[in-house]
Amino acid sequence: MRKVVLGAVAPFALIFMSSPVLASTWLKTGGVTKTPAGHYHYCKRGGRHCGGQKVHAPIQLNSKRWSQLKSINAQVNRAIKPATDMQTNGVEEHWSIPRTYGDCEDYSMLKRSKLIRAGFKPSQLSLAKVRQRNGEAHVVLVARTSEGDFALDNLTNRVQHVSQTGHRFLAMQSATNASQWLKIKGTSKKPPSN
């Protein structure tokens, strides 16, 4: 039995041990910052990705959880067609959980919903504002795991350590209150204490 367990874990462990860059890295948060206007209005409309939530430790990342992250990221990226809020809602900023069309934050909220249904806890999944290499604002979903923080992004089907995305992380939802956003002050090799 021990050989079966080691055989099942070994290939998964190689993902994280093959490169020093992939050493566990978590986003380090600071003080409260301004909530994105679109998220504020989404919460005022009664959105479910808002309000206080019980804080849980980072999710234990095993092969099942890794598979869920990858499959839900790719599934949502395939299912939703890119469209701006102006195209879909006639306004510049409108956050919602999409059915067929959406932009970056809509993809991220749908992924968060699906992962929560799959057994992840809300405090383990945070929307994050980033700046792309080209300078454009963007939103991704961050999964907080025992092996570090991973980004699920509508621009790629690859689930990546936050340190590997090429994005500059600016702010993310608080683990204690999804309506509150916190500044990102860099990264840490230690898991957050929340």
N, C-alpha and C positions, 0 to 999 in steps of 0.2 A: 504494500500500500504506500509506503514512503516513496518508492520510486515513481509511482503514478503521480503523487502530489508534486514531487520535484520536477518531473517531466512536464507537468501542466504549468508550473510557475516559471521555470527556467526561461522559455522563450519570451514570456511577458517581461521578466526582469531585465532581459537584455535591452529592451527599449530604453530603459532608464540608466543602465550602467555602461552603455557603449560610448558615451561621450561626457567629458567633464562639464560641458556647457549645459547638458541636460540634468545636472544635479538638481535636486529639489529646490525650487525657487518659488516664493510666494510674494505677492504684491504687499507692500507695506503702506498702510493708510495713516493719514494724519487727521486733521480737524475737518469739521463739517464744511461743505462747499455748497454752492447753489445747485439745486435740483434742476436738471434740464427741463425747459418749459414744456416740452412734449410729454415728459413723464409726469410732471406736476398735473397737467390737464387730464392725462389718462387716469391718474389716481382720483381726481375730482369727479370723473365720470363713473367711479366705482370699480376701477380696474383691480384685478386680483393680484397683481405683482406689486403690492403696496402695503404699508403698515407694519406694525410690530410682528416679530416672528421669534420663535424659540431658537437659540443659537446651539448648533451642533458642531462637534469636531469635524475637521475635514473628512470627507468620505474616504473610506479605505479603498484604495484603487487596486482592484484585482482584474483578472481577465474579463469577467462578466461586466464590470462597470466600465472598463476601457472600451469594450465592444459597444456598449450602450452609447457612450459619448460619440464614438466614431459613426455609428449607424444613424443616430438621430441627427447629428450634424449634416451628414450627407443627404439623408432623407428630406429634411426641411429645405436644404439648398436646392434639391431637385424639384420639390413640390411647389415652391413659391417662385413666382416670376418677379424679377426686379421692376419696381415702379416707384416713382417719387410720391411723396404725400400730396403734392400738387396734382399729379395725374390721378391718384386714387380718391382723394378727398377734397380737392379744390382749395387746400390750405397749405401753407409752407411747412408746418410741423404738426403731425397727428400720429401719436403712437397708438398701436392697436395690435391685437393678435390676428394675423392674417389668415385668410382662407385660400386665396389664390395669388394675390399680388401684395407686395410690400417693399419696404426698404430696410436698411440694416437693423434698426431697433425692433422692427416687427419680426424679422427672422429670429432675432435673439430672444424675444418674449415667447415665441412659439416653441423654440428649443427648450427654454426654461420650463414651460408648461408640460412638455412631453417628458422631460427628465424627472420632474416632480412626480408625474404619474408612474414613472418607472422605479420610483423608490428613493430618489435623491431628496434631501431636505432643502427647503427654500433658502436657508442660511448658507448652504453650500454652493449656491448658484447666484451670481450677481451680474447685473448688467454693468458694463464699463464703457466710459467715454474714452476714446483714443484719438490720437492724431496719426494719420497714415504718413508714410514716407513722402508722399507727394503734397503733404500739408493739409489734406482734406480731413474734416471731422468724420468720425465713424463710431459705431457702437458694436461691441461684441459681447458674448456671454462668457463669463469666467466661471469655470468649475473649480472649486477649492477641494483638493484631494490630499491624501497622505503623501503623495509624491510631488506636490507642488500645485501651482495654479496653472490651469490650461485654458486656452482661448478657443471658443467655437465661433467661427467667422463665416459670414455668407460669401466672402470672397475666395474661400478655399474649402475643400472637403477634408483637408488635413486638420486634425486636432493637434494644437501645438502648445508647448510650454510658453508662457507669456514672454519669456526672454527670447524666444525664437521667432516671434511674429513680425518683427520689424516696425511694430507700432510703438508710439510713445503713450503710455497709459497715464491718463489725467485724473480720472475720478471713477468711483464705483459705488454701487449701493452698499449700505451698511449691512452687516450680518444680523444686527439686532432690529433694524427697521428699514424695510425695503423702500420706504418713501424718502429716506434720508440718504444723501450722497456724501462720500468722504473723499478728500484729496488723496491722491496717490503720491507717496514720497520716495518711491524707488522700490527695491526688492530686498528680500531677506532670505537667508538660508534656513531660518527657523520658522516653523509653522506659527501662524498668528494665535495669540492667546484669546482674541475676541473679548 
